[in-house]
Amino acid sequence: MGHTHIRPPSPVRGSGRLSRRNLLGLGGGALGAGLLAGCTPTGGTPETNPLGIDFTASMEPAGELEQRDVTVGFVPITCSSPIINAAAMGIFEQYGLNVTLQRYTGWGELWIAFVAGELDATQMLIPMPLGIHHNFAAGQRNARLPYITNINGQAITLGLQHEGRVNGPEDFRDLIIAVPFDYSGHNLLLRDYLALGGLDPDYDVGIQVMRPSDMVAALNVGDIDGFLAPDPFNQRAVAIGAGYLYTLSKELWDGHPCCSFTVADDFAAANPNTYSTLLRAIGDSAMWTDEPDHRSLAAETMAGRAFLSQDPAVLEAVLTGDFEDGTGQEHSVEDRIAFRPYPHESYAIWALTQLQRWDLAPTEGYDSAEDYQAAVREVLDPEVAAPILEELGADTTPRETETIIGRTFDPADPLPWTQKQVNV
């Protein structure tokens, strides 16, 4: 699949001042911001199928549903597309489910709500269910991760004043860069990138946790120099002239995970048919949304205030991969974001090593690849997900290795990736 490269990141290796980072829990004021931000219930499935899309469920529900009413959390970003479209197009209803979507503006408050038992299932950043299940930070609840809601779909966006000045990770020294959460792939991938430029992410760059919805305004007024964040906010910054796309995240790691669909273990255990049917509905939605011919329609479907509350043209640029980058250049990147739900073990093991690398998870007890496998297999649930995805026609072939900023990550040899300077 062809794509246009945007400002290739420089694989500069160096050595910076390294020190252990204090475990920040939810970090950077995220907990406080979360408690203040609140959440917005969308009232079940508002504006169900507003475009009149004729959608017929691809599968039958998984037997008699123990519970029809399900509360699902989400943050309004394009990563949540499979969840949102399942509501917007009436897919949940076709599977006999009455799903109430609960919208959160940031990840701190969503974390709190899930741990408190307010959600049966939710969109989560990949590292979050690992952190919650294994009690790495504030609050524990057993969790299952059956699906990746999206791959790719992020970017590093910088203020226009940095165009031509920032050409590699070493040029980020003294910049203030926002990320959506400590326990996010954005934070972990940004730190890895900066370290390759010889920078210490804790001392040489100001990494600031910020709700995605606040990032564009902060960039526009100069409070931050840039952000590594989910769409549509990268493209939104371009649309209002606040910044430019320095690099898509897929140029750092093509096929990387961003968000997951996470289900409370107690809910899944008590309601196995409802759990399986929920996965059928969201899997069906993901497969529909991933079709190139459906991307423009999906942008229109999700644009409403009940869902993403964004300009459909901005969403279309993200979903179709036909976009301007803020420097006058136009690009066509078909898989700028994609929806391929299989929960690859390589994703979770990488996330665990990076949480340890930056002192967001303990290292004690992780002495071999088998220890990492055991930890992530407590959370991943391919046993339930894979048969559903296979029937829907999704690829369930496990990824054996990952190529991350020009290096090979082998989940069978994870320990080198826990070092502050990764040399593989």
C-alpha positions in Angstrom: 0.0 0.0 0.0 1.7 3.2 -1.1 1.9 6.3 1.0 3.6 9.7 0.9 6.3 10.3 3.5 5.9 13.4 5.6 9.1 14.8 7.0 10.9 11.5 7.8 12.2 11.4 11.4 15.9 11.3 11.7 17.2 8.1 13.4 19.8 10.0 15.3 21.4 8.1 18.1 23.1 9.8 21.0 23.5 9.8 24.7 21.7 12.2 27.0 21.5 12.7 30.7 19.5 9.8 32.0 17.8 9.6 35.3 15.0 7.6 36.9 11.6 9.3 36.7 9.3 9.3 39.7 6.2 7.3 39.2 3.6 9.9 38.5 0.5 7.7 38.7 -1.9 9.5 36.3 0.7 12.3 36.0 0.8 15.8 34.9 -2.3 16.9 36.8 -4.4 14.5 34.7 -6.4 13.3 37.7 -7.3 16.8 38.8 -8.1 17.8 35.2 -10.2 14.7 34.9 -12.2 15.4 38.0 -12.9 18.9 36.9 -13.8 18.0 33.3 -16.7 15.8 33.9 -18.4 13.6 31.3 -21.3 13.9 29.0 -23.8 11.1 28.5 -25.0 10.9 24.9 -28.3 9.5 25.9 -28.0 6.0 24.5 -27.8 6.1 20.7 -28.8 9.7 19.7 -29.4 10.6 16.1 -29.3 6.9 15.3 -28.6 6.4 11.6 -29.1 10.1 10.8 -28.0 9.5 7.2 -30.3 6.5 6.7 -27.5 4.0 6.1 -28.9 0.6 5.3 -26.8 -1.6 7.6 -27.5 -5.2 8.0 -25.7 -7.1 10.8 -23.2 -9.6 9.5 -23.6 -12.0 12.4 -26.3 -13.3 14.7 -26.1 -12.4 18.4 -24.3 -14.9 20.6 -27.4 -16.6 22.1 -29.8 -15.1 24.6 -28.4 -11.9 26.0 -28.0 -11.8 29.8 -28.2 -8.0 29.7 -29.3 -5.7 26.9 -28.3 -2.4 28.6 -24.6 -1.7 28.4 -22.7 1.5 29.3 -19.7 2.2 27.1 -17.2 5.1 27.6 -15.4 7.0 24.8 -13.3 10.1 24.1 -14.3 12.0 21.0 -11.4 11.3 18.7 -11.2 9.3 15.4 -9.7 6.4 17.3 -13.2 5.7 18.7 -14.7 5.3 15.2 -15.8 1.6 15.5 -17.6 2.4 18.8 -19.2 5.6 17.5 -20.3 4.1 14.2 -21.8 1.1 15.9 -24.0 3.7 17.7 -24.5 6.2 14.9 -25.6 3.6 12.4 -27.8 1.5 14.7 -25.5 -1.5 14.7 -25.8 -2.0 18.4 -29.5 -2.1 18.0 -29.3 -4.6 15.2 -27.5 -6.9 17.6 -30.1 -6.5 20.3 -28.1 -4.2 22.5 -29.1 -0.9 24.1 -25.8 0.9 24.5 -25.5 4.1 26.3 -22.3 6.0 25.2 -20.7 8.1 27.9 -18.4 10.8 26.6 -15.3 12.0 28.4 -13.0 14.8 27.4 -9.9 13.3 28.8 -8.4 10.0 29.9 -8.0 10.8 33.6 -11.7 11.0 34.3 -12.4 8.0 32.1 -9.8 6.0 34.1 -11.5 7.0 37.3 -15.0 6.1 36.0 -13.9 2.6 34.8 -12.1 1.8 38.1 -15.2 3.0 40.0 -17.4 0.6 38.1 -19.4 3.2 36.3 -18.6 1.7 32.9 -19.2 -1.8 31.6 -16.7 -1.3 28.7 -14.8 1.6 27.2 -12.4 2.9 24.7 -8.9 3.1 26.3 -5.4 3.9 25.2 -3.4 0.7 24.9 -1.3 1.1 28.1 -4.4 1.9 30.3 -5.9 -1.6 30.7 -2.5 -3.0 31.5 -2.0 -0.3 34.2 -5.5 -0.7 35.6 -5.5 -4.5 35.6 -2.0 -4.8 37.2 -2.6 -1.8 39.6 0.3 0.3 38.3 -1.3 3.6 39.3 -4.5 4.9 40.9 -7.1 2.2 41.2 -7.4 -1.4 40.1 -10.1 -3.3 38.2 -9.6 -6.5 36.3 -9.9 -5.8 32.6 -10.1 -7.6 29.3 -8.7 -6.2 26.0 -10.3 -8.0 23.1 -9.9 -5.3 20.4 -7.6 -2.6 19.1 -10.0 0.1 17.9 -7.5 1.6 15.6 -3.9 1.5 14.2 -1.9 4.6 13.2 -4.1 7.8 13.3 -1.8 10.1 15.3 0.8 12.8 14.4 3.3 15.2 15.8 2.0 18.6 15.0 4.2 21.7 15.6 3.6 25.4 15.6 4.4 27.1 12.3 7.3 28.9 13.7 9.2 25.6 13.9 8.9 24.8 10.2 12.4 24.2 8.8 14.0 24.5 12.2 12.9 21.1 13.6 14.2 18.4 11.4 14.9 15.5 13.8 14.5 14.5 17.4 17.6 16.4 18.6 15.9 19.6 17.6 13.1 19.2 20.2 15.4 20.4 23.0 13.6 22.9 25.2 10.3 22.6 23.4 7.0 22.1 25.2 5.1 19.1 23.7 1.7 18.0 24.8 0.5 14.4 25.0 -2.9 13.2 26.0 -1.9 11.0 29.0 1.0 9.5 30.8 -0.4 6.0 30.1 -0.6 6.5 26.4 1.2 5.3 23.3 1.7 8.9 22.4 3.8 9.6 25.5 5.7 6.4 25.1 6.4 6.8 21.4 7.4 10.4 21.8 9.8 9.6 24.5 11.4 6.8 22.4 11.8 9.3 19.5 13.3 12.0 21.7 15.8 9.5 23.3 17.0 8.6 19.8 18.0 12.2 19.4 20.2 12.1 22.5 17.6 13.9 24.6 16.3 13.1 28.1 12.6 13.4 27.8 12.3 14.3 31.5 14.8 17.1 31.5 15.5 18.3 27.9 11.8 18.6 26.7 8.7 19.8 28.5 6.2 16.9 28.1 2.9 18.2 29.2 -0.3 16.1 29.7 -3.3 17.8 28.2 -6.8 16.8 27.1 -6.7 16.4 23.3 -9.6 18.9 22.9 -7.5 21.6 24.5 -4.3 21.1 22.4 -5.2 23.1 19.3 -6.1 26.2 21.2 -3.0 25.9 23.3 -0.8 25.6 20.2 -2.6 28.5 18.5 -1.8 30.9 21.4 1.7 29.7 21.9 1.3 27.9 25.2 2.9 24.8 23.7 5.2 24.2 20.8 3.4 21.1 19.5 1.7 17.9 20.4 1.8 14.2 19.7 -1.9 13.5 19.7 -4.8 11.6 18.1 -6.8 13.0 15.2 -8.8 14.9 14.3 -6.9 17.5 16.3 -3.7 17.4 14.2 -5.8 18.1 11.1 -7.8 20.6 13.0 -4.6 22.6 13.8 -3.9 22.6 10.1 -7.4 23.7 9.2 -7.2 26.8 11.4 -3.6 27.7 10.6 -2.3 26.9 14.1 0.4 24.4 13.0 1.7 21.9 10.6 2.1 18.1 10.5 5.7 17.4 11.3 5.3 13.6 10.9 2.5 11.1 11.0 2.9 8.5 13.7 2.8 5.8 11.0 6.1 7.1 9.8 7.6 6.3 13.2 5.8 2.9 13.5 3.6 1.7 10.7 0.7 -0.3 12.0 1.2 0.9 15.6 -1.8 0.6 18.0 -3.4 3.6 19.6 -6.7 2.8 21.3 -8.3 -0.4 22.5 -11.8 -1.6 23.4 -11.6 -2.7 27.0 -14.3 -4.6 28.9 -14.5 -5.0 32.7 -13.7 -8.6 33.5 -16.6 -8.9 36.0 -19.1 -7.7 33.3 -17.7 -10.1 30.7 -17.7 -13.1 33.1 -21.3 -12.4 34.3 -22.6 -11.8 30.8 -20.7 -13.9 28.3 -23.3 -13.7 25.5 -23.7 -10.0 25.9 -19.9 -9.7 25.9 -19.6 -11.7 22.7 -22.4 -9.8 21.0 -20.8 -6.5 21.9 -17.7 -7.7 20.2 -19.7 -8.7 17.1 -21.3 -5.3 16.9 -18.1 -3.4 17.3 -16.1 -5.8 15.0 -18.8 -5.4 12.4 -18.6 -1.6 12.7 -14.7 -1.7 12.5 -14.8 -3.7 9.3 -17.3 -1.4 7.7 -15.4 1.7 8.8 -12.1 0.3 7.5 -13.4 0.0 3.9 -11.9 2.9 1.8 -15.2 3.4 0.1 -16.9 4.0 3.4 -14.5 6.6 4.8 -16.2 9.7 3.6 -19.6 8.5 4.7 -18.1 7.6 8.1 -16.7 11.1 8.5 -20.2 12.5 7.9 -21.8 10.0 10.2 -19.5 10.8 13.2 -19.3 14.6 12.8 -22.4 15.4 14.8 -22.4 17.0 18.3 -23.4 13.7 20.0 -20.2 12.0 18.7 -17.1 13.8 17.5 -18.5 17.3 17.1 -16.1 18.2 14.3 -16.1 19.7 10.8 -16.9 16.7 8.5 -14.2 18.0 6.0 -11.5 17.7 8.8 -12.7 14.2 9.6 -12.8 13.2 5.9 -9.2 14.4 5.5 -8.1 12.1 8.3 -10.2 9.1 7.4 -9.5 9.1 3.7 -5.9 10.1 4.0 -6.2 12.9 1.5 -5.0 16.0 3.3 -3.0 19.1 3.5 -0.1 19.2 6.0 -0.1 22.9 6.8 3.0 23.8 4.7 1.1 24.0 1.4 1.8 20.3 0.6 -1.0 17.8 -0.2 -0.7 14.1 0.6 -2.5 10.9 0.0 -1.8 8.3 2.7 -4.5 5.6 2.5 -3.8 4.1 5.9 -3.2 7.3 7.8 -5.7 5.6 10.2 -7.0 2.1 9.9 -9.4 -0.2 11.9 -7.9 -3.7 12.3 -9.1 -5.0 15.6 -7.0 -8.1 16.4 -5.2 -7.6 19.8 -1.6 -8.5 18.9 0.6 -9.6 21.8 3.5 -7.6 20.4 1.6 -4.4 21.0 1.0 -5.1 24.7 4.5 -6.3 25.4 6.0 -3.2 23.8 3.7 -1.0 25.9 4.7 -2.8 29.1 8.4 -2.4 28.4 8.0 1.3 27.7 5.9 1.8 30.9 8.8 0.2 32.8 11.4 2.2 30.8 9.9 5.5 32.0 9.1 4.4 35.5 5.3 4.1 35.0 5.3 0.4 35.9 7.4 -1.8 38.2 10.3 -3.9 36.8 10.4 -6.4 39.7 9.3 -9.9 38.6 9.9 -9.3 34.9 13.0 -11.3 34.2 12.1 -13.1 31.0 10.0 -13.0 27.9 7.7 -15.5 29.6 7.0 -13.0 32.4 5.9 -10.4 29.9 3.7 -12.9 28.1 2.0 -13.9 31.3 1.3 -10.3 32.3 -0.2 -9.3 29.0 -2.1 -12.6 28.5 -4.0 -11.8 31.7 -5.5 -8.8 29.9 -5.6 -9.6 26.1 -8.6 -11.8 25.0 -7.9 -13.1 21.5 -9.7 -16.4 22.5 -13.1 -14.6 22.3 -12.2 -12.0 19.7 -10.4 -14.1 17.1 -13.3 -16.4 16.0 -15.6 -13.3 15.7 -13.1 -11.4 13.6 -12.3 -14.4 11.4 -16.0 -14.8 10.6 -16.1 -11.1 9.8 -13.2 -11.5 7.5 -10.5 -9.7 9.5 -6.9 -10.6 9.6 -6.0 -12.4 12.8 -2.5 -13.5 11.9 -0.3 -12.5 14.9 2.5 -10.0 14.3 5.8 -11.6 15.1 7.9 -8.4 15.3 7.4 -4.6 15.0 9.5 -2.0 13.2 9.7 1.0 15.5 11.7 4.0 14.3 13.9 1.9 12.2 14.6 -0.8 14.8 13.1 -4.3 15.3 11.1 -5.0 18.4 11.0 -8.7 19.1 8.4 -9.5 21.8 10.4 -12.7 22.5 13.3 -10.5 23.6 11.7 -7.5 25.4 14.2 -6.7 28.1 16.6 -4.5 26.0 13.6 -2.1 25.4 13.3 -1.4 29.1 16.6 0.5 29.2 16.6 4.3 29.1 18.7 4.1 25.9 17.5 1.3 23.7 20.3 -0.2 21.7 19.0 -3.1 19.5 
